[in-house]
């Protein structure tokens, strides 16, 4: 095989210990000078790493021959056989590497995709029609994305099939999206620590405790209706009586009875007071025809904690007893 003659057109300049050689009147790129060729000045040689232009080459190692200015030189071409051998060695090294060997070890099949499982190891994954359709549609989607004119504080979003637009995304929104935990997201929204504690409560009872609601008030809030709340407050009631939360007992009723020969009527209270002297009695005065009947409390032995007795008098007969007659008296008692 014929050997090309050395190339020596023009002159060269290079700094001491420099790697960049500058040519004057040179045509190195046109002359097909390439990496591996030898740059020679007098008895010194250097291997060319790259040909950068017609007037510049780069050496593999720094030039040890001192600075040159417009100096004569020679470039000796590497033989074609040597170049082929080098390329062949590189290819053989590449194809004998782990990745290629791992690829050769695979048995291809329909609807499979090759992927790396580690350094120098590969495997096959399913790659069905749906996945291929996604990749086919990605081209249109990317074209839609490429058509956007990006600007500060803008976020791309889909507006339809393969169409996109921009929407503002503020620093506040970015702060929220950057949050790595629920707590950080709440901070980003400006939620106070107290409210965050309230939001973290697992149930209404825990939330009421956080709000400072006492156990008694929580019980009151849990009551299903007014009657239950009244009981929680300490109240109670029954037919004809009610005991208020403070302990005050109010009783009422209407008695329809026939008086005794002495005009007496006995009334049994729906529930007992603490004592005979702990309550007061109010009764209705009424008219019977043309005269007025007056009920009067009878005190001898009455009232008791659970009953009282009264006499019915006729005012038109100088308070004579209203004997053996039917009377209806409405009454109220108040006490403890």
C-alpha positions as CSV (number, residue, x, y, z in Angstrom):
1,X,0.0,0.0,0.0
2,X,1.4,3.3,-1.1
3,X,2.4,5.7,1.7
4,X,1.4,9.4,1.3
5,X,4.2,11.8,1.4
6,X,4.6,14.1,4.5
7,X,2.6,17.3,4.5
8,X,4.8,20.4,5.1
9,X,3.0,23.4,3.5
10,X,3.2,26.7,5.3
11,X,4.7,27.3,8.8
12,X,3.6,26.6,12.4
13,X,3.7,28.4,15.8
14,X,3.2,26.8,19.2
15,X,3.9,27.9,22.8
16,X,6.4,26.0,25.0
17,X,4.4,23.2,26.7
18,X,1.4,24.1,24.6
19,X,-1.0,21.7,22.8
20,X,-2.5,24.1,20.3
21,X,-0.5,24.5,17.0
22,X,-1.4,27.4,14.7
23,X,-0.6,27.2,11.0
24,X,0.1,29.9,8.5
25,X,-0.5,29.0,4.8
26,X,-1.8,25.5,5.9
27,X,-4.7,23.4,4.7
28,X,-4.7,20.7,7.3
29,X,-8.5,19.8,7.1
30,X,-8.5,19.7,3.3
31,X,-5.4,17.5,3.4
32,X,-7.3,14.9,5.4
33,X,-4.8,15.0,8.2
34,X,-6.4,13.2,11.2
35,X,-5.9,12.1,14.8
36,X,-2.9,9.7,15.1
37,X,-0.8,11.4,12.5
38,X,2.6,12.7,13.6
39,X,3.6,16.3,14.0
40,X,7.4,16.7,13.4
41,X,9.8,19.6,14.0
42,X,13.5,18.7,13.5
43,X,14.1,15.6,15.5
44,X,11.0,16.0,17.8
45,X,7.7,14.2,17.3
46,X,4.2,14.7,18.7
47,X,0.9,12.8,18.1
48,X,-2.0,14.8,16.8
49,X,-5.2,14.5,18.9
50,X,-7.5,16.5,16.6
51,X,-7.6,18.6,13.5
52,X,-9.7,21.7,14.4
53,X,-9.4,23.6,11.1
54,X,-7.2,24.2,8.2
55,X,-5.0,26.4,10.4
56,X,-5.2,24.7,13.9
57,X,-4.4,21.3,15.3
58,X,-4.4,20.0,18.9
59,X,-1.6,17.7,20.2
60,X,-2.2,14.8,22.6
61,X,0.7,15.8,24.8
62,X,2.2,19.3,25.5
63,X,4.9,20.3,23.1
64,X,8.4,19.8,24.7
65,X,10.5,21.5,22.0
66,X,10.2,25.0,23.2
67,X,8.2,27.8,21.6
68,X,8.0,27.9,17.8
69,X,7.2,30.9,15.7
70,X,6.6,30.5,11.9
71,X,8.7,27.4,12.0
72,X,9.1,24.7,9.3
73,X,7.5,21.4,10.2
74,X,6.3,18.1,8.8
75,X,3.2,16.0,9.4
76,X,3.6,12.3,8.7
77,X,0.4,10.4,7.8
78,X,-0.4,7.2,9.7
79,X,-0.8,4.3,7.4
80,X,-4.3,3.1,6.4
81,X,-3.6,-0.3,7.8
82,X,-2.7,1.1,11.1
83,X,-5.9,3.2,11.2
84,X,-8.0,0.2,10.3
85,X,-6.4,-1.9,13.0
86,X,-7.0,0.8,15.6
87,X,-10.7,1.2,14.6
88,X,-11.1,-2.6,14.5
89,X,-9.7,-2.8,18.0
90,X,-12.0,-0.2,19.3
91,X,-15.0,-1.9,17.7
92,X,-14.0,-5.3,19.1
93,X,-13.6,-3.7,22.5
94,X,-17.0,-2.0,22.2
95,X,-18.9,-5.1,21.1
96,X,-17.2,-7.3,23.7
97,X,-18.3,-4.9,26.5
98,X,-20.9,-5.8,29.1
99,X,-23.8,-3.9,27.5
100,X,-23.4,-5.5,24.1
101,X,-22.9,-8.9,25.7
102,X,-26.1,-8.5,27.7
103,X,-28.0,-7.5,24.6
104,X,-26.7,-10.5,22.7
105,X,-27.9,-12.7,25.6
106,X,-31.5,-11.6,25.2
107,X,-34.0,-13.5,23.1
108,X,-36.3,-11.0,21.4
109,X,-40.1,-11.5,21.2
110,X,-43.2,-9.6,20.0
111,X,-44.3,-6.7,22.2
112,X,-41.1,-6.5,24.2
113,X,-38.9,-3.6,25.0
114,X,-35.2,-3.8,26.1
115,X,-34.1,-2.0,29.3
116,X,-31.1,-1.9,31.6
117,X,-31.5,-3.7,35.0
118,X,-28.0,-2.6,36.2
119,X,-24.5,-1.9,35.0
120,X,-23.9,-4.2,32.0
121,X,-27.2,-6.2,32.5
122,X,-30.4,-6.0,30.5
123,X,-33.8,-7.6,30.4
124,X,-37.1,-7.4,28.4
125,X,-40.3,-5.6,29.5
126,X,-43.8,-5.8,28.0
127,X,-44.4,-3.1,25.4
128,X,-48.0,-3.6,24.2
129,X,-50.2,-1.7,21.8
130,X,-51.4,0.8,24.5
131,X,-47.8,1.8,25.3
132,X,-47.0,2.2,21.7
133,X,-50.1,4.3,21.2
134,X,-48.9,6.6,24.0
135,X,-45.6,7.1,22.4
136,X,-47.2,7.7,19.0
137,X,-49.5,10.4,20.6
138,X,-46.5,11.9,22.4
139,X,-45.4,13.5,19.2
140,X,-48.5,15.6,18.9
141,X,-48.4,16.4,22.6
142,X,-44.8,17.6,22.4
143,X,-45.7,19.7,19.4
144,X,-48.4,21.3,21.4
145,X,-46.0,21.9,24.2
146,X,-43.4,23.3,21.9
147,X,-46.0,25.8,20.6
148,X,-46.2,27.6,24.0
149,X,-44.3,30.8,24.7
150,X,-43.0,30.3,28.2
151,X,-43.0,33.2,30.6
152,X,-42.2,33.8,34.3
153,X,-44.8,32.4,36.8
154,X,-46.7,30.4,34.2
155,X,-47.6,26.7,34.3
156,X,-48.6,24.6,31.2
157,X,-51.8,22.6,31.3
158,X,-53.9,20.5,29.0
159,X,-56.9,22.2,27.4
160,X,-58.0,19.3,25.2
161,X,-56.6,16.4,23.1
162,X,-53.0,17.4,22.3
163,X,-53.6,21.1,23.1
164,X,-52.1,23.1,25.9
165,X,-52.1,26.6,27.4
166,X,-50.5,28.5,30.2
167,X,-52.0,29.5,33.6
168,X,-50.4,31.7,36.3
169,X,-48.6,29.9,39.1
170,X,-47.7,32.3,41.9
171,X,-44.8,32.0,44.4
172,X,-47.5,31.1,47.0
173,X,-48.7,28.2,44.8
174,X,-45.1,27.1,44.2
175,X,-44.4,27.1,47.9
176,X,-47.4,24.9,48.5
177,X,-46.4,22.5,45.7
178,X,-42.8,22.3,47.0
179,X,-44.0,21.4,50.5
180,X,-43.0,17.8,51.4
181,X,-45.5,17.2,54.2
182,X,-49.0,18.1,55.2
183,X,-47.5,20.3,58.0
184,X,-45.4,22.2,55.4
185,X,-48.4,22.6,53.1
186,X,-50.4,24.1,56.0
187,X,-47.6,26.5,56.8
188,X,-47.5,27.5,53.1
189,X,-51.3,28.3,53.3
190,X,-50.7,30.5,56.3
191,X,-52.7,28.2,58.7
192,X,-51.7,28.9,62.3
193,X,-50.4,26.3,64.7
194,X,-53.6,26.3,66.7
195,X,-55.8,25.7,63.6
196,X,-53.4,23.0,62.4
197,X,-53.7,21.3,65.8
198,X,-57.5,21.5,65.4
199,X,-57.4,20.1,61.9
200,X,-55.2,17.2,63.1
201,X,-57.8,16.2,65.8
202,X,-59.2,12.7,64.9
203,X,-62.7,13.4,66.1
204,X,-65.2,16.0,67.5
205,X,-64.3,15.3,71.1
206,X,-60.6,15.9,70.5
207,X,-61.4,19.1,68.6
208,X,-63.6,20.3,71.5
209,X,-60.7,19.7,73.9
210,X,-58.4,21.7,71.6
211,X,-61.0,24.5,71.7
212,X,-60.9,24.5,75.5
213,X,-64.4,23.2,75.9
214,X,-64.8,21.5,79.3
215,X,-66.0,18.0,79.8
216,X,-69.4,19.3,81.1
217,X,-69.9,21.6,78.1
218,X,-68.9,18.7,75.7
219,X,-71.6,16.5,77.3
220,X,-74.1,19.4,76.8
221,X,-73.1,19.8,73.2
222,X,-73.5,16.0,72.6
223,X,-77.1,16.1,73.9
224,X,-79.6,15.1,71.2
225,X,-82.4,17.5,72.2
226,X,-83.4,20.2,74.7
227,X,-84.8,17.6,77.2
228,X,-81.4,15.9,77.3
229,X,-79.6,19.2,77.7
230,X,-82.0,20.2,80.5
231,X,-81.1,16.9,82.3
232,X,-77.4,17.5,81.8
233,X,-77.8,21.0,83.4
234,X,-79.3,19.3,86.5
235,X,-83.0,19.8,85.7
236,X,-85.7,17.2,86.0
237,X,-89.4,17.0,85.5
238,X,-92.5,14.9,85.7
239,X,-96.3,15.2,85.4
240,X,-97.2,18.4,87.1
241,X,-93.7,19.4,88.3
242,X,-90.3,20.6,87.2
243,X,-87.1,21.0,89.1
244,X,-84.9,23.8,87.7
245,X,-81.1,23.3,87.5
246,X,-80.6,25.5,90.5
247,X,-82.8,23.2,92.6
248,X,-86.0,25.3,92.6
249,X,-89.1,23.0,92.4
250,X,-92.3,24.2,90.8
251,X,-95.5,22.2,90.9
252,X,-98.9,22.8,89.6
253,X,-102.3,21.3,89.2
254,X,-106.1,21.6,89.2
255,X,-108.1,19.7,91.8
256,X,-111.8,18.8,91.2
257,X,-113.2,17.5,94.4
258,X,-116.2,17.5,96.7
259,X,-115.5,19.4,99.9
260,X,-116.0,17.8,103.3
261,X,-118.7,18.9,105.8
262,X,-116.2,21.6,107.0
263,X,-115.5,22.7,103.4
264,X,-112.0,21.0,103.3
265,X,-110.1,19.7,100.3
266,X,-106.8,17.7,100.5
267,X,-104.2,18.0,97.7
268,X,-101.4,15.5,97.3
269,X,-98.3,17.0,95.6
270,X,-96.9,15.2,92.5
271,X,-93.5,15.0,94.3
272,X,-92.3,16.0,97.7
273,X,-90.5,19.1,98.8
274,X,-87.5,19.0,101.2
275,X,-89.8,20.1,104.0
276,X,-93.3,21.5,104.8
277,X,-91.8,25.0,105.2
278,X,-89.7,25.0,102.1
279,X,-92.4,26.0,99.6
280,X,-95.2,28.4,99.1
281,X,-98.8,27.8,97.8
282,X,-100.8,29.9,95.4
283,X,-104.5,29.1,94.7
284,X,-107.1,30.6,92.5
285,X,-110.0,32.6,93.9
286,X,-113.2,32.2,91.9
287,X,-117.0,33.0,91.8
288,X,-119.8,30.6,92.0
289,X,-122.9,32.3,90.6
290,X,-123.3,35.6,92.5
291,X,-120.9,35.0,95.3
292,X,-117.1,34.5,95.7
293,X,-115.5,31.3,97.0
294,X,-112.1,31.8,98.8
295,X,-109.7,28.9,99.3
296,X,-107.8,29.2,102.6
297,X,-104.8,27.2,103.7
298,X,-105.6,24.9,106.6
299,X,-102.5,24.9,108.8
300,X,-103.2,22.4,111.6
301,X,-101.1,19.4,110.5
302,X,-100.7,20.8,107.0
303,X,-99.0,21.5,104.8
304,X,-96.6,18.6,104.8
305,X,-93.7,18.0,102.4
306,X,-95.9,16.1,100.1
307,X,-99.5,17.5,100.6
308,X,-101.5,20.5,101.6
309,X,-105.1,21.1,102.8
310,X,-107.3,24.0,102.3
311,X,-110.8,25.2,103.3
312,X,-113.3,26.7,100.9
313,X,-115.2,29.7,102.4
314,X,-118.2,31.6,101.1
315,X,-117.6,35.3,101.5
316,X,-121.3,36.3,101.2
317,X,-122.0,34.2,104.3
318,X,-119.3,35.6,106.5
319,X,-116.8,33.0,105.3
320,X,-119.0,30.1,106.1
321,X,-117.7,26.7,104.9
322,X,-118.6,25.6,101.4
323,X,-119.7,22.1,102.6
324,X,-120.3,19.0,100.5
325,X,-120.0,20.8,97.3
326,X,-117.9,20.2,94.1
327,X,-115.1,22.7,93.7
328,X,-112.3,23.1,91.1
329,X,-109.2,24.9,92.3
330,X,-106.0,25.6,90.3
331,X,-102.9,25.8,92.4
332,X,-99.1,26.4,92.0
333,X,-96.4,25.7,94.6
334,X,-92.8,27.0,94.5
335,X,-90.0,25.9,96.7
336,X,-87.1,23.6,97.2
